[in-house]
Amino acid sequence: MARATLILAALSLACLVGCSRAVAPPELSGLWSASQPACAAGVGVRFKSDAIEAVYDHDRQTLFDHVTYRVEHGGAAFRVRITYDLPRLAGGVHTAGAHGVIVLARRGGGIVPESHNLIDPRTGAVRVQLDNDPAQTLLTLEPCGGHPWRNPLRGRSGA
């Protein structure tokens, strides 16, 4: 009986870990934009637990859906791997099979995409777009407002 209870507890824990929603890393909280004027206008990108959204004119549009985040490095070498589902098109298949993977890395006080791949696990195919990838421009961002990368001393003097 004790063994069955232990197995049940282990399975329950595995389900809780595997079924829990992904949470965006705290380093990516708040609004991120291409420039400070865009920040002042409230235009940019938000990294949510289930999606990456564009924010503009008090409206939101999903850019990448069903995202999961995996922080590979923290601090000054911050690097995060973001996996997302490909969009479902009307009249298309119900499951895409393939998914996208974007790796973002800290550069100075902002983030830049290091890579963007489309991967089909059924065939093993990987598509890498190097030139004119819209994700390269879209996700080259800096944080809006106060952010530890921009204000690391948080009001303390450097002396």
N, C-alpha and C positions, 0 to 999 in steps of 0.2 A: 504494500500500500504506500509506503514512504517513497519507494522508487517511482511509482506512478505519479505521485504528487510532485516529485522533483522534475519529472519529464514534462508534466503539464505546466509547471511554473516556468521552465526553460522555454517551452513553445510560446507561452503567453508573452514572455519578455521579448522573444524574437519577433513576434507579431507587433508588439508596441513599438519596437525600434524600426522595423521595416515598414510599418503602416503609418508612422508619424509623418506629418507634413514637413517638407524641407523649409528651413528658415533662412532668409537672406543673412549673410554675415553682417555683423554690426558695422563693419568698415564701409559697407555700401548703403547705410541708412540715409534717409533724407533725399532731397532732390539733387540730381547731377545734371550739369549742362555743359555745352560746348564753350561757353564764355560767361563772364560775369554779367553782361547786359541781358543775356538769356535768362540767367538766374533771377535778375531783378524783375523780369517780365513773368516769371513763374513757368518758364518753358524748359522742359528737360526730360529726364528719364528717372523713373523710380524702380528700384529693385525690390519686388514684393516676394512673399514666400512662395507664391504659385505662378507668378508671371513677371515679366519685365514690361513696364508700361511707358508709353510716351505721354507726357502731360503738356497740354497747350490750350490756351483760351478756356480754362476751367473745364476742359474735356480730357478724357483718357482714352488711349487706344492701346490694345495689347500688341506688343511687338513679338514677344516670345512667350509661348504658353507652356504650362506644366513644366516649370523649370525645377531643377535640383542643383544645389550648390555644393561644391566640395573645395574647401580652402586647402590649398597645397602648401602655402607658406604664409606666415603672418608678419606683422611689423613692417619694417622698411622694405622687405622683400615680398610684400603681400602679392599673392597670386591665387586666383580662384578659377576653378573649372565649372562652367555652367552647361548643363545638358538640358535641352528643350525638345519638345515635340514639334514636328513639322506641321504646318497648318492643314486642316482637313478641308478639301474643296468640295463644293456641292456637286453631287453626281459622281464623286470619286470613291475610292475604296474606303471602308470604314476605319481601317487602321493603316497608318502610313508605313509602319515597319522601320523605316529609317528615322534617325533623330539627328539633331544638330549639337555640336559641342563648340563652345566659345571659351577661350582661355583669356582672362583679363589679368593684367599685371599693373602694379603701382609704378608710375613714372613721376617723380617729383611729388607734387601735391594732387595728382589725378590718376586716372586709369587709362590704359590703352589695350586694345585687343592684340594678343600675341599670335593667336591662331583662330581659325574658324573652319570647322570641318563638318561635312555631312556624311554620316556613317550608316550603312545598311548592314546590320548584324546577320541578316539572312544570307547575304552573298559575300560579306567581307569587304564590299566596295567602300572606298573612302574618296570623297570628292573634296579637293582643296582648291579654293578660289583665292589666288594671290593678288591679282590686279583688279582694281575698281570694285572691291567688295564693299557693299553699302554698310555692312556691320563695322568695318574699319572706321568709317567716318562717324557713324551713328554712336558708337560706343567709345570714342575718344573723348573723355569727359573729365570735368573737375567738379568737386563738391560745391554746393551752394551753401552759403552761411558758414557758421562755425563748424570746423571739422578738425579732428586731431592732426591730420596730415598737414593742414594749413597753419594751425595754431598749436604746435606741439607743447608749448610751455604753459598754455592756458592761463595767461595773465601773470605768470611769474617772470621776474627779470632774469636775463641770461647771465648776470654777474655772479 
